[in-house]
């Protein structure tokens, strides 16, 4: 299971610091801190910061210690996560340092592969999640994710000193993980935090710290440049995903009502296989858009199947129970299922969130990996209307 875009408010955050808990009365400082930060980012012409990021315990492998710089121009219309992106970082997984150089715009993501002396290129909507670790974009991704929480879901848990900065501690538990977020008292900036889910991860956490944040300064175009290193080749990247325009690999699913679904049963329909899990916040953000597609196009031959995949549970039955419990709290009309065997995982290599579109002839029409807000919704609907 790949964990490239697990939510937990992008599953990230901070590490050790001494916490002093203080009880606070109304007004809700937590909600005010979040609203202030959202306002800053939503009006920012450019965002830059230094980050450190790491997992502990069972999450140390998937999330090795990483440190680097991020520069972003947020999408001004709110329809996408970013318009320009540049990441330079150093990761130390298994004790081996690995440089990370990534650049992206509205259409393309480029990533330097120093081992094979290549610069990999992929469409933003299809393979970006393989080339960009969206954990590193948490300060930007927090804005749409926190907007989904009611003010009363945010807890004021006192104050904390981070690198000499007095911060408000904001707690949240939006059915994903226990989240602790830190916002500067004076400047309102995001300084990091941590995510933990004891029932699934034991004492493991994902931790992040942010320093040198700037939110109100334009960033020059040159700051996003990533020239191809001498001797490197520019190479299209497809990863392990099924091939576009080829027949969809076989799969079998068990619908939540007990029925068995195989790919042969769906011939003649346009199908969206939407891979999701309860821990994946971007997966949940994509669901309202999928429901709108279901309501608009189901009677024209569109079938949407939400495939629950990769729950963080050692017990498959327990993971399925988590999925059912989550769905009991949302109003969605399209159907849900789980893998009936290993084929769908082996053949489709789901990288959450991921939507696979299959045409009426049973061929792979497009793959959308990652969720970029309204931009993703619009791309998916355009493809569906083309196929119907």
N, C-alpha and C positions, 0 to 999 in steps of 0.2 A: 504494500500500500504506500503510495506517495502522499506526502503531506505538504504540498507546496502552498496551498492557500487555505490552511485551516484557519478558522476565524479566531474565536476567542479574542475578539476584536483584533483579528489577524494574528492571533495566537502569540503575541509577543510580549515583551516588556522588561522590567528592570530587575535588579538584584539587591544585594544586601544593603541595608541602611537601618538606622535605629528609628523606630516608630513610636511617637508619643500619642496615645489616644486621648482625645478630648471630646466631650459631649457638646454638641452645638444645637441650639434651638433654631426655629424658623427665623429668617428665611433659609431655604435649602441651599447652603453654600456649594454642595456638590453639583446641583443642577445649574447654578449660576456659573461655576467654573467651566463646566462643559459648554454651556451656551456661549460664554466669552471666547473660548478657544475656537468653536465652530465659526463664530463671526470673523475672527482674525483670519482663519484659513480660507474661508469662502471669498474674502475680498483680497487675497494675497496675489500680487503679480508674479511672485516667485518665492519658493520655499527652499531653504537649504539648512542642513544640519549634519552633525557628526553623531554616529551611533555605535553602541556595542550591543551585541545580541548573542544569547546562548541558551541552550537547554540544560537542565540538570537531571540526574537520575536516568530513567528510561528514555528521556527525551534528549539526552546529551548527544547521541549518535545522529539523529535526524537534524539537530540544530546545533552544530559545533560553534565554538567561540568565533565570533566574526566582528570586525571593526572596520568602519569606513565612513565615506562621505556620500551624501545624496544631494542632488540638485533637481528640483522639479518646477515646472510651470503647471499649476493646476488647470483643469478644464474650466474655463470661465463660465460656460453655460450649465455646469453641473451634470452634463450628460455622460461624462467619462471621468476616469480617475486622474488622468494627466494628458497634457498636450506634448510636453517634452520631458525627457527623463535622462538622468546620467547618474550612474552608481560606480564608485571606485572603492573597493574593499579588499580585505585580506581575511581569509577564513583558515582556521587551524584544525580541521577535522583529522582525527587519527594522528595528531602531532605533525602532520604534513601541511605546511602553508600553501595556500592556493589563492592566487590573485583573482579578483572578480572585476571585470570591466564590462559594463553594459550601457547601451544607449538606446533610446526609444522615442518614437513620435506617435502620431495618431494611427499610423498604418503598420509600421515595421519595428521589430526589436532586433538589435544586433548585440552579440555577445562574443567576447574574445575567448577562444579555446587555445590556450598556450601549449597544451600537451601535443595537440595535432597541428599547431601552427595554422589555425583557421579562424575566420570570423564568421560565426553562424548567423544566418538571417532567417527570420520567421515572421509571418503575419501576426500582428498583435493579438488578434482574437483567437488564433489557433494554437500557437506554441509558445506564447509569451511566458506561460507559467513554468515551462521547462527552462527558460533562459533567464528569467527574473525571479528572484526570491522576494515575493511581495511582503514578506515579514519586514523587510527593510523599509517599506513604505508606510509603516504603521502610523506615523504622525499625520499623513495625508488620509489614509484609509479610515482613521478614527471618525472623520467628519460624517460620512454617510452612515457609518455603523452606529454611532451614538445617537444619531437622529431617529433611529428605530426604537429607542428606549424612552419610556415615559419618565418624567422627572422623579416620580416617586420610586422608580427602580434604581435610582442612584443614591448611594449612601455616603454621608459625610463621616469619614473615619479619622478625623483629626488632622494633624500637621506632621510633616516630616522634613528634615534637613537633607538636601541632596546637593553635594558639592558646594555647601554654603548657601544654597538657595532655599528659602522657606516655601514649602509646597503644601497645597491642600491634597489630602488623600481621598480619592473617590473610589468607592467600592461598587461593584455591580455583579449580578449573577443572572444573566439573561438566558438561562437554560443551556449554557454552553460550558462555562467554567467560572470559577471564582476569580474575579478580575480586580486588580488594584491598579489605579492610574494616578499619576502625580502631575498636578498643574501648579505653576508658579503663582504665589499669592500676588506679587507685584506686577509681573509681566503677562501672566495668563498663559505662558507657553507650556507645552507638554514636555515633561522631563523623564518619562518612562513609566515603568510599572512591572507587574508580573501577572501571569495566568497560571492557575493550578486547578486540577480536578481530581481531588483525592480518591474518589471512588473508582476512577479509571487509571490514574497515573501514580498512585501512591504518593510519595513525597516529591515527585518530579515537578518541575516548573519550567516555564519559558520566561526568560527575563530580558529586559531591554532598558538601556539608558540613553537619553538624548542630551547632547550638549551643543553649544554654539549654534542654536537655532536662530534663523532670521526669516521673518515672514512677510516683510513689507518692502523688500528691495528687488527691483527688476534684475533679471539675470541675463547676461549677454548671450547671444547665439553661440559664440565661441566656447562658452562654458559647457555646452552640450556636445561639442564635436568629439568624435572618436575615430581618428584616422586609422586606416588599415595598417597594421605594423608591416614593416618591410619583410618580404618573403612569405607573408601570410596570404592565403586564398580566401575569397568571399564564397561561402558555401550555403545553399539553401538547406534549412533544417526541417526535418519532418518528425524526428524522434521515433518513438515506438507506436505512434498512432496508426490506425487503419488508413489505407491509401484512399485518397479522394477519387471518386468515379469508379472504384472497384466494388465488387459485390460485398455487402456487409458480412463480416465474419459471423458464423453461427453463434447463437446464444440461446439460453433457456432461463426463464424467470418464473418465480412463484409469486403470483399476485397476492396482495394482502387479504383478498377474499378467498384464497386457496386455489384459484385456477392456475393452470400452467400456461405459460406464454412462450412460444418459440418464434424465431425470426420468420420462419416460413408462413406462420399464421398471419403475418402482417403485410404480406404482398398486396399491392393495390392501394395501400394507404401511405400517406406521408407520415413518418414516425420521428418523434423526438425522444431519444433516450437521455434522460437528465440524471446524471450521477450525483448523489448528494449524501450527506451524513449530518447527524444532529450537531456535531461539534463545528461544522463548517458554516460560518456566518455568511460568506458570499453565496453559498448554496441557498441559504434561506432568503437572502435578498433577491435572488433570481426568481423565486417562486411566484410572487404576484404577477410578474410579467408573463410567466408560463401560463398562469391561470387565465389571464386575459386572452392569450392565444387560444387556449382551450375553448373559451366561451365564444370567440369570434369564428373559429375555423373547424371545430369538431364536426359540424354537420356537412362540411365540405371534404371530409376525408383525412383530417389531421388526428393522429393518435399520440398523446403524450404519456410517457411512462416515467414516473420518478423512481429511479433505481437506487434503493438504499444500499450504500456500499462503504465499507471501511469504518464501521463504528468502532470506537476505542473500547472494546470489551473482549475479554478472553473467551466469553461464552456467546456464541452466535445468537442463542435465544435471548440473552440479555440485551445484545445490541438491537435486535429486532423489537424488543419491548421498548427500548429507548425511542426508536423511530415511531412506533405506534403512539406512544405517550405524547411525543411532540406533535404529531399530526392531529391528535384529538383537540388541540388548542388552536388550530388554524382552519380556515374555511377554504378548502381546495377541492375542485371537482374532477380533476384528472386523476388517473389511476396510479397506484404505487405498487411496487414489487421489490423482491430481493432476488439475488442470484440463486438459481436452482442447482447450479454446479459451478465448476471453476472456469468454464469456457469464457464467460463474459469478462472476467478479470484477466485471463491469459491473453485474450484476443484484442481487448479494447484498452488495456492499461490505463484505467481511469485515473485522472489527475484532477482532484476535486477543486472547484466545481467544473463539470464538463457536460456539454450537451452535444450529442451526436445526432445529426439529421440524416435520415435514410429516405430515399425517394420511393416512388410507387413501384419501381422495378427492383427494389431491394438493394440499391447501390448507395454507398456513402456519398452524400451530397456535400456535407460540410461538417466541421468539428469546431466547436467553440469552447475553448479551455480558459477558465477564469471568468470572472464577471466584472464588467466595467460600468455598471449602472445602465442608464438609459441608452448609452451607446450600444451595449450588448443587446438590449431588448429590440432596438431598431434593426440591427444587423440580422437578428434571428427572424424577425417578422418579415423582413424583405426577402429572405431566403424561402420562407414558408409560402408566401404569396407567389413567388416565382414557380414553385413546384406544384402547387395545387391547380 
